[in-house]
């Protein structure tokens, strides 16, 4: 993805793209034996939770509840 394309993405689209890039790196590490399956699952779970991504790859909407 080029700089021009990146500039036109929304904040949510950038977040999704970054998530997919990070997941791709983890996939490659696992494929090449650089990390174990357990390390992969832990790292992917942490990444997914931290970025607020749900299983289908979409962004989780965070809601604030007022008392």
N, C-alpha and C positions, 0 to 999 in steps of 0.2 A: 504494500500500500504506500503510495507516494505522499509527499508532504501536502500537495494540493488536495488530494482526496481526504487526508486526515483532518485538514482544517475545516472541511465541510460537514464532518460528522457531528452529531449532537453529543452531549456529555454522556448520555446513556449508551450510545453506539460506540464511543471511545472506550468506555468501561467494558463493554462486551468484547470488543476487539482485543483489549489487553488481557482479559480473562482467557480468551481462546489462545492467544500467543503463549501465555504462561502454562496453560494446560498442554499445549503442543510440546513445550520444553520438557515438562514432566513425562509425557508419553515417550519422548525420545530417550530420556534418561533411563526409563524402565526398560524400553526395548533393547538398549545397549548394555544393560546390566549395571549401570552406574548407581542405581538405587534398587532397593528391594521392593517387593509388592506392598509390604507393610508401610514402608517409607512413602511410596507413591500414594497409597490410599490416605495416609495421614496428611500429607502435603496437599493433595487435591481437596480433601475435606476442609482443611484450614483455609485454603484459597477460596473455595466456594462460599464458605461461611463469611469470611472477612469481606468479600466483595458483594455479598448479598445476592448470590446467584441461586436460582432454584434448579432442580434436576433437569428440566428441559432446556437449560441454557439461558433462559430469560432472566431479567433482573427482578429481584424480589422487591416489592414495594414496601417501604417502611412506613408504618402509620404511628402517629403519636396519639396516645389516648390521654384525654384530659380528665382530671378527677371529677 
